[in-house]
Amino acid sequence: MANVVPDGSAMRKVARILRIAVTQHKNNEEMIQLRCDRGASIVRKIGLSDQVAQAVRSLDEHWDGSGYPERRIGSTISPLARVMAVAQHLDVFALEQGPEQAMNVLRERSGRWFDPQIVKAAESLHQRGALWMQCLPGPEESATQRELAARSAVLDLAPASRLRASHIDSICEAFAEVVDAKSNFTFRHSMGVTDVASAIGNAMGLKPERKQLLHRAALLHDLGKLRIPNSILDKPGKLDDAEWAIMRQHPALTRAILGRVRQFNELAFVAGAHHEKLDGTGYPDRLAAKDLSVEARILAVSDVYGALVEDRPYRSGFAPEKALAMLAESVPNKLDADCFEALVSAAPSLTVRQPQPQSCALPANRENATAAFEPVHS
């Protein structure tokens, strides 16, 4: 009642809730279909096999045919998908309710949601104490230590391979799609910011290796938003202080995630600095001009421009000319003058990547929404 039609009357709220209830099955089907298709597309993009892509697409299928997206039954479901479905269930339930409860629910759903033979295999491993090795923290082990141990165990199982530069770029693009898919209103934001950053980098004559760094940082700059609740990302209005505090965590989260890969140290810094300002008023670290590389400055300009020209839950996107005028007010104190001039020269050739039309239902009073320079959901 609090979140549905926030400004509406009680009658409008009840009517909307009833409509959601009536269309729930259809809505679930559409949402899962989109998630399955997008997941399979991302898996193919990072170079995995079609067999793996099909398994990801079938992850929500149920043994009895009640799942999505194709209502496959029994052995017609990919074997990999059947194993992953059990693993996903065990992971969620074990972390929230403990291993025994996870196994109890798994047994209850055997033959309905899950392949009985895979359930038996999980039961056997559980009885032998081998199912949860490296997965759950020991009595004196922190969650962070458990995470590191689990990560190490998984990496030990992975086949050795050397990634080509083009393969790394594809992986970056795939993760950008993951981030953008989190919210309808940022559906193409990472790719849009990358377009802008690349155009600025070209106009400024960056060397190829620096353009490659900038390209990857732009794709991954919002990776930390995977930890930000959608209630904040999709809020049709200004964020309160508590919500702002959470939102401001995302650049630091981006840096922390990318920093786990030793070769990505500089990439992590550039990507995590996209909300820093030259005068030290940005976040998360209040860095100043002397601390910010050219690539970080380009990304900061690109991110603000991208956020201004794109639609948001609380307003429609500004025309490029208006967005440039708004940015100009922050040059050179907050945003780099050379980067801004490069953007001005490149702007006529840029295409705004907007959200999918069917997903972008802006509020009726959007033209009256206040747009601050620091876009709420940028």
Salt bridges, closest charged atoms under 4 A:
GLU30 OE2 - LYS26 NZ 2.50
ASP37 OD1 - ARG57 NE 2.83
ASP50 OD1 - ARG44 NH2 2.84
ASP60 OD2 - ARG35 NH2 2.45
GLU70 OE2 - ARG57 NH1 3.17
GLU70 OE1 - ARG72 NE 2.68
GLU100 OE2 - HIS126 NE2 3.14
ASP115 OD2 - ARG82 NH1 2.90
GLU123 OE1 - ARG107 NE 2.55
GLU147 OE2 - ARG260 NH2 2.77
ASP169 OD1 - ARG216 NE 2.64
GLU177 OE2 - LYS45 NZ 2.58
ASP195 OD2 - ARG353 NE 2.41
ASP222 OD2 - HIS189 NE2 3.56
ASP222 OD2 - HIS221 NE2 3.29
ASP222 OD2 - LYS225 NZ 3.45
ASP222 OD1 - HIS250 NE2 3.37
ASP222 OD1 - HIS274 NE2 3.34
GLU243 OE1 - LYS235 NZ 2.69
GLU266 OE2 - ARG210 NH2 2.51
ASP279 OD2 - LYS334 NZ 3.39
ASP285 OD2 - ARG255 NH1 2.52
ASP291 OD1 - LYS290 NZ 3.18
GLU295 OE2 - ARG210 NE 3.05
ASP303 OD1 - HIS189 NE2 2.95
ASP303 OD1 - HIS221 NE2 3.17
ASP303 OD2 - HIS275 NE2 3.71
GLU310 OE1 - HIS189 ND1 2.96
GLU310 OE1 - ARG312 NH1 3.07
ASP336 OD1 - ARG297 NH1 2.91
GLU374 OE2 - HIS275 ND1 3.30
GLU374 OE1 - LYS277 NZ 3.72
